[in-house]
Amino acid sequence: MLKLATQQRLTGETPFTGGEFLEERKQRRLPHILTWKEQNRLLAVASPRVRMLVVLGSESGMRTQEMLQLRWAEVDLENETIHVKKSKTFSGIRAVPISRFLKAELLRWRDLLGPDFPEWVFPQSSNTRHRLQGGRKSWASALKKAGIAYFRQYDLRHCFASRLSAAGA
């Protein structure tokens, strides 16, 4: 804003002229890209809910909040597409293809939820009319059981992107 005010001659000079900015990128935490071996270990020890989050995140590239806000009505298993209707950005509203592995896991998860499955893909265990809000403790516990250093669920999005890139996409 001060640069803009200086350009429009509303102020003489910004106090930040000539100052050095901190190099923010050096301080950023690098995402953990899950190897196939780590993913198999994690899937073997994870609770069904964490397992579904891992598969959905690593197979779709969806943000954590997009996954937690997902409704079964937005999952089109017949046409193998997930319709993301709520996202952080406008460009985040999109159709995501479903892989064979993800489809099998979604069907397994839906069967586990029961014949009268709730509207949310990730419902609260105590009240299935509401969606899951977080689940950090179960995430951390699953990583610890699998012998994997803690990383954010959001990094599954980076994992998906890295795998796509490695495959030449």
Secondary structure, 3 states (H helix, E strand, C coil): CHHHHHHCCCCCCCCCCCCCCCCHHHHCCCCCCCCHHHHHHHHHHCCHHHHHHHHHHHHHCCCHHHHHCCEHHHEECCCCEEEECCCCCHHHCEEEECCHHHHHHHHHHHHHHCCCCCCECCECCCCCCCECCCCHHHHHHHHHHHCCCCCCCCHHHHHHHHHHHHCCC
